[in-house]
Amino acid sequence: MKTSYFIPIVAFLFFACSKSDDTVILPPKLKVSPILNTSYFQKGESPLPEVQWNGKQGEFGLENTLQGLSIDVESGQLSWDRSLPLGVHTVILFAQNNAGKNVASLTINNPFKGTFKGTYASSIAFNETTFKIMEMVFNADGTFSGYTQIELDNGDIKDPNYFNGTYILNDDTMEGSIEYENSEATYPFEADLETAGRLKGHYIIVDFLDSKTTFDLNFKIQQ
């Protein structure tokens, strides 16, 4: 009789232990948006990643990082400020728990484009002016357009002079050429792109007269 009671008890303990052993914590499964597009001097954030924690929730992190880039360790959302470097950047994000971690790669595209506006000054002036306004709109394909406009001391505002051109940006140094619509001449220019969203430079109008137009423009933050 004792043996008949003993066998069912052993069987119950065996199956109970087997059932508890089936609950295994596994590394998380992670999926992210593979490409994130932003623009020069703009704040931004990524969509939330998709994650299956497989029984044990953990946290997120980055295998590598960039200037201006941060991550919320609880949600996995990336965010960046205006100091994010220009260019195409690969970032490795991971999700981890007690059983291990899973990684996912994503690309952040941060091309140079946007509108700069400020003032300009010519070394040769034919009129007394109060305001000299200049605006340049840069495209990611290496082209730009814009205008200059002046207001005379007597309050008269002259019609804008429109221009277009091409540029090459190498790190924070810009070179290119400007062509006004009312002129067939092309004027080479040089400029420096500062980290605070400021573009300062000049272009040559008449070489033999050493005639320069200097400009000091600030990036217009998009609302």
C-alpha positions in Angstrom: 0.0 0.0 0.0 2.8 2.4 0.8 4.3 1.8 -2.6 1.1 2.6 -4.4 0.9 6.0 -2.7 4.6 6.8 -3.4 4.5 6.3 -7.2 1.8 9.0 -7.9 3.6 11.5 -5.7 6.9 11.0 -7.6 5.1 11.3 -10.9 3.4 14.6 -9.7 6.8 16.1 -8.7 8.4 15.1 -11.9 5.8 16.7 -14.1 5.7 19.9 -11.9 9.5 20.3 -12.3 9.3 19.7 -16.0 6.6 22.4 -16.4 8.6 25.0 -14.5 11.7 24.2 -16.5 9.8 25.0 -19.7 9.6 28.7 -18.7 12.9 29.9 -20.2 14.0 33.5 -20.5 15.4 34.3 -24.0 17.2 37.3 -25.4 14.8 39.9 -26.9 13.9 40.2 -30.5 14.5 43.7 -32.0 13.2 45.5 -35.1 13.9 49.2 -36.0 13.2 51.6 -38.8 16.3 51.1 -40.9 16.6 54.6 -42.4 16.0 57.9 -40.6 16.0 61.2 -42.5 16.7 64.5 -41.0 18.1 67.9 -42.1 20.9 70.2 -41.2 20.5 72.0 -37.8 17.2 70.4 -37.0 16.2 68.5 -33.9 14.5 65.1 -34.4 13.6 61.8 -33.0 13.1 58.2 -34.2 10.0 56.0 -34.2 9.9 53.6 -31.2 11.5 50.3 -32.0 9.6 47.0 -32.0 10.8 44.6 -29.3 9.7 41.2 -27.9 11.3 40.8 -24.5 10.5 37.1 -24.3 9.5 37.0 -20.7 12.0 39.4 -19.1 12.0 43.2 -19.9 15.4 44.8 -20.0 16.8 48.0 -21.5 18.0 49.6 -24.7 21.4 51.1 -25.5 23.8 52.1 -28.3 26.9 50.2 -29.4 28.3 53.4 -30.9 27.2 57.0 -30.6 27.4 60.4 -32.4 27.7 64.0 -31.2 24.2 65.3 -30.4 22.6 61.8 -30.4 21.0 60.2 -27.3 18.7 57.2 -26.5 16.0 56.6 -24.0 17.1 53.4 -22.3 13.5 52.5 -21.4 11.7 53.1 -24.7 14.6 52.8 -27.2 13.7 56.1 -28.9 16.6 58.0 -30.4 16.7 61.8 -30.3 19.2 64.3 -31.7 19.9 68.0 -31.4 21.2 70.6 -33.8 24.8 69.5 -33.3 24.3 66.2 -35.1 27.1 66.0 -37.7 26.3 66.3 -41.4 26.5 63.1 -43.5 25.3 59.5 -43.5 25.8 57.8 -40.2 25.3 54.1 -39.2 24.1 53.5 -35.6 23.9 50.1 -33.8 21.1 49.9 -31.3 20.6 47.0 -28.9 18.0 45.6 -26.5 19.2 43.4 -23.7 17.8 41.4 -20.8 19.2 38.8 -18.3 19.3 36.2 -21.1 21.4 38.3 -23.6 20.9 41.0 -26.2 19.9 41.6 -29.8 21.3 44.3 -32.1 19.8 46.2 -35.0 21.5 48.6 -37.5 20.0 51.8 -38.7 21.2 54.7 -40.9 20.7 58.4 -40.1 20.8 60.7 -43.2 21.6 64.3 -42.3 22.3 66.2 -45.6 23.1 69.9 -45.8 20.1 71.9 -47.0 18.0 74.9 -45.8 17.5 78.6 -45.9 20.1 81.2 -44.6 19.3 84.9 -44.3 21.2 87.9 -43.1 23.1 90.9 -44.4 25.7 91.6 -47.0 28.1 94.4 -47.7 29.9 95.5 -50.9 33.4 97.0 -51.0 32.1 99.3 -53.8 28.8 101.1 -53.0 27.0 103.5 -55.4 24.2 104.4 -53.1 23.8 105.1 -49.4 21.8 102.2 -48.0 20.2 101.4 -44.7 19.6 97.7 -45.1 21.3 95.1 -47.3 19.5 91.8 -47.1 20.7 88.5 -48.6 19.0 85.1 -48.6 20.3 81.8 -49.8 18.4 78.5 -50.1 20.6 75.5 -50.3 19.5 72.1 -51.8 21.0 68.8 -50.9 22.1 68.2 -54.6 24.7 71.0 -54.5 22.6 73.8 -55.9 21.2 77.0 -54.4 19.1 80.0 -55.2 18.6 83.4 -53.5 18.4 87.1 -53.7 20.0 90.4 -52.5 17.9 93.5 -51.8 18.6 97.0 -50.5 16.7 99.8 -48.8 18.0 103.3 -49.4 18.3 105.9 -46.7 15.3 107.7 -48.1 13.2 104.6 -47.5 13.0 103.4 -51.1 13.2 99.6 -51.4 14.8 98.3 -54.5 13.6 95.3 -56.4 15.5 92.1 -55.3 18.3 90.8 -57.5 17.9 87.0 -57.9 20.7 84.5 -58.3 21.4 80.8 -58.4 24.5 78.7 -58.3 26.3 75.6 -57.2 28.4 74.7 -54.2 30.6 72.0 -52.6 30.7 71.6 -48.9 33.9 70.0 -47.5 33.6 69.6 -43.7 32.8 73.2 -42.7 34.3 74.9 -45.8 32.1 75.9 -48.7 33.2 76.8 -52.3 31.0 77.6 -55.3 29.8 80.1 -57.8 27.0 82.7 -58.0 25.3 83.8 -61.1 22.8 86.7 -61.0 19.8 86.5 -63.4 20.5 90.0 -64.8 24.1 89.2 -65.6 25.9 86.5 -67.6 28.9 86.7 -65.3 29.7 84.0 -62.7 31.2 85.0 -59.4 33.2 82.5 -57.3 32.6 82.5 -53.6 34.0 81.0 -50.4 32.3 80.6 -47.0 32.7 79.0 -43.6 29.8 77.1 -42.0 29.9 77.5 -38.3 28.5 75.1 -35.7 25.9 77.6 -34.6 24.1 77.6 -37.9 26.0 80.6 -39.3 27.4 81.0 -42.8 30.1 83.7 -43.4 31.8 84.3 -46.7 32.4 86.5 -49.7 32.4 86.5 -53.5 34.5 88.4 -56.0 32.7 90.8 -58.3 35.6 92.5 -60.2 39.1 91.0 -59.9 41.1 94.0 -61.0 39.2 96.4 -58.7 39.4 93.9 -55.8 35.7 94.3 -55.4 34.2 91.9 -52.8 30.8 91.3 -51.5 30.8 89.8 -48.0 27.9 88.1 -46.3 26.9 87.0 -42.8 23.9 84.7 -42.8 22.0 82.7 -40.1 20.1 79.5 -40.6 16.3 80.0 -40.5 14.9 77.4 -38.0 11.9 75.7 -39.5 8.8 75.8 -37.3 
